[in-house]
Amino acid sequence: MINLTLRQLRYFEALAREGHFGRAAEACAISQPALSMQIKDLEETLGTALFERGGRRVRLTGFGEAVALRARDILQSVDELEDLARASRDRLVGRLNIGVIPTIAPYLLPRLIGDLTRLHDGLDIRVRETLTANLIHELAEGRLDAAIVALPVSEPSFTEVALFTEDFVLVRPGEDAGKPVPDAETLREMRLLLLEEGHCFRDQALSFCDMHAARPRDLMDASSLSTLVQMVGAGIGVTLIPEMAVPVETRSAPVSIARFNTPQPSRTIGMIWRKRSPLADQLLEVSEIVRHAAKALRERENPVSG
């Protein structure tokens, strides 16, 4: 009888996912030598190599790829058992792994985490901030319980709950305050600063401007909204940001903010989770807390008046 442990499978899954002993050890919160020893023990138990070692990265052997598929199923089933136990309790307790896209996380999370911990004092909240594509993948694999993203996601295996809609606003140099607000056609002729490839907000901004076929030299990219706003303050161009980001990102930059004329560009933010999640009822409750947190932020800040 082969004697495998769940710990070994989790370490194996992390190394298969990261392809690097150091990053896998960090993800598992153990030392690299300890991870290496557990993987070696697992390979000795199975009687064959799971990884090809060479250079800075490691890759799965053919046998390792077959094991990885089964290991993910086993670990997801174990996680679902834990979720069933959590769902049977009167209130939400234990670890909650929630993902958030970068254009929401810095602005919503401080309020949201405060509300969640106040309402559920036994909750251990773990946040993962990354791009939508990564969140969808990790949610499908069971590494996240839920994610806050821009909708629609249109994944048949996910429940989608729309929470709120927010407008995009124009950020331009401070000396441009009071000038007419450009329409989408005029904006296409300006130097538009955008988030780099992979951010859904970039695609939404391009869609508003009808610039999917724009020449690369017409655009400048950045990795964060903060960088975009600072670039605008330096006179490099103009940008769009979600309204929720305005109070945080514009407080130290010499920029002006303006609303677009109707129809205003906007996005719908929602929460998604696996339809088969035993925590579905509890996650629906969490989604209401997210909705109220976002509403409270909008009512408190109301950053753009015209």
N, C-alpha and C positions, 0 to 999 in steps of 0.2 A: 504493500500500500504506500503510495506517494504521500509524504507528509509535507504539505504546503501550508503556509500561513497567509492570512489576509495582509499582514504587514509586508511580507515579501511581494505579494501581488501589487500592492499599492506602490512600492518602490519600483518594481518592474514597470508598471504603467507610467510612472513619472519619467523614468529614464527613456522609455519608448517614445513618450510625447516630446521630451526636451531634446533628446539626442546628444546630451552633454551631462557628464557626471556632476559637475559643479552646480549647474542650474537645477538639475533634478534633486540634488541634495538640499539645495536652498528651498525648493518647493516643498520638500518633505520635512523641513526643519530639523535635519540631522547633519552630521559631518559627512564629508565626501568619503573618507575611509570606511565609515560605518555603512554607507550605502553600497560601496563596492563589495564589502564583505557579504552583505545580504544577497546581492545579485550573484556573487560567486557561489554562495550556498544554494541558491535556487537552481543555478545551472548544474551543480553537482547532484542535486536531488533529481533533476530531470534527466541527467546523463548526457546532456548535449549543450552546445553554446546557444545562447539567445541573442547575443550581440556580436557584431564584427567591430573590433577595436582597432583604431588606427588614426593618427592625427589628433585633432582637437575634438572631433565629433565621433559618436558611435552610431552604428545603424543596426537594425534588426536583421538577423539571419532569416532564411526562409521559414525555419521552424519558429523563430521568434515572432514573425508576423502572424503565424497561425495562433500562437499562444496569446498574442496581444488582443486579437479579436475576442477570444474566450474570456480573457482576464477582464476586459471592459464589461462584458455581460455579467460576470460574477460580481464584480465590484458594484455595478449599478443595482443589481438585485439586493445586495447587502445594504446599500444606501437606502433603497426603497423600504426594506424592513425597518430601518431606523426611522424613516419618515412615517411609516405606519404607526409606530409606537408614539411618535410625537403627535400625530394626528388624533390619537385616541385620548389625549389629555384634554383637560378643560380649556387650557390656554396655550398659546404658542411659546415654547421654551426651547432651549438648546441652540445649536448653531443654525444661523440663517445665512446662506451664501447668496448674495445678491450682486448682480452685475449692473453697471451703469455706463452709458456712453460718455466720453470726455466732455462733450458740450452741455452736459447736464450736471455731472458729478460735483464740480466745485461749488455750484450755486445752490443745489437742492440738498445735498447730503448733510451739511451741518444741521439744518432744520429737521430733516427727515430722521436722522439717527437720534437726535434728541427726543423727538416724538415717539419713536419706536421703543427706546429704552425706558421712557416714562410710562408708556402704556403696557409694556411687556418687560418687567424687570428681570425675568429669567432668560432673556434672549441674548445670545452671543452673535453679534452681527459681524459678518466678514464681507468686505466690499471688494469687488473686482472692477477696476476701471479700464476699459479697453474698447476697441472698435466693434461695431455691430456684428460684423462677420465672425469675430472671435467669440463674442457673447453667445451667438446662436449655436456655434459649434460646441462650446462648453456646456451650454444648457442642454443640448441634445444628448451629450455624454453623461449628464448627471452631475457634473462638477459644480453647477450652479442650481439653486432652487428657483430663481426667477431673475429677470433682467428688466431694466427700465431703458427703453429705446424709442426711436421714432418709428411710428407706424405708417403703413402696414409692413409687417414682416412676411406674411403670407406663407407660413410654414404649417402644413396641415396637422402636424403633431403638437402644435402649440395652441394654447388659449391666449387670445389677445384681448386686453381690456384697455380701451381708450380712457385717458385720465384728464388731459387738458390740452388746449391748443394755445400756442404762443406765436406771436408775430416776429418777423425778422425786422430789424431796424438798420438804417444806414449810418455808418460811422465815417466821418470825413474830417479833414483838418479843422481846427477851431475857427480859423478865419473864414470858413465857408458857411458858418452859421447864418441863417437868414436867406441864403440863396435858394432858388427854386429847387425842389426835390426832383432829381432825375427820374424819368421813367425807365422801364427795362431797356428800351432801345437806346436811350442816351447812355445808360450805364455800360452798355456793351462797348462804347467808344472810350471809356475811362480805364485807367489802370486799376484793375480789380484784384485785390489781395484775397486769397482763399486758403482754407486748410488744405493740407496735402492729400494726395490720393488715398482712398480708403475710408475717409470720413463721410458719413451720409450727409452731413450738413453741407459739405462741398457740393455734392450732387444736387441738393435742394436749391442752393444758391445759383448754380449754373442753370438749373431748370427754369428758375424765375427769369433769368437774363436771356434764356434761350441761347446759351453759349456752349452747348455740347461740342460744337465743331470749331470752337475758337482756336486760333493758333497758339501754341505753347508760350511764345514770347509775349503774348498779350496778358498773361496771368503771372502772378507771383504767389508762391506757396509758403505756408508756415505750418508748424506742428501744433500750435495752440492758438486759441482766441486771444490770449494775452499778447502774444507776439504780433498778431495781426493788428491789434489796436495800437500797440506801440509804434509799429511801422507807419500807420496812418498818422499818428501824432508827429512823426518825423517828416511828414510831407511826401511819403513815397506813393501813396495812392488812397483808395477808399476800400471799405469792406462792408460786409453784412455780418451781424451777429444776432443770436436769439435774444429776445427782450430780457429774459431772466439773467443774462450775463452782464447787462449794462451797468448796474451799480458796482459790481466788483471790478470789471475790466476798464472802466472809463474814469475811475476816481483819481488816477494819477497820470492821466494822459491828456495833452492839450488837443482834445477832439470835440466835435459837436455831433449830436445825435438827432436824427430826423426820422419820422415815419414816412413810409411810402403812401402814395395815394391809393385809393381803392381800385382794384382788389389788392390788398396787402399780401405779400408773401408770408407764409406761415407753415407750421408743422404741427402734427398731432403727436403728443408724447403718451406712451402707454406702458403697461407692464405685461410681460409674457412669461408663461411657464408651461411645462409639459402637461398635456391633457391627462395623462395617466398618473400624475403626481398625487400621492396620498394627501399632500398638504394643500390641495386645491382650495378648500374652504378657508383655510388660514391665510393663504396667499391672496385670496379675494379680499379678506379683511385688511391685509397689509396694503393692497392697492388703494383702498379707501384712505388709509393713513397718508400714502403718497399724494393722493389727490388733495387732501386737506392741507398738507404741508406746502404744496405748490400754490394753492389758493391763498394761504396766509402770506407767503412771500410776495405775491403779486399785490395784495391789498396793502401790505406794509410799505412796499418800495415804490410802486407805480412810477417807474423811472422816466417814462417818456410821456410828456403831456401834449405834444402836438408835432 
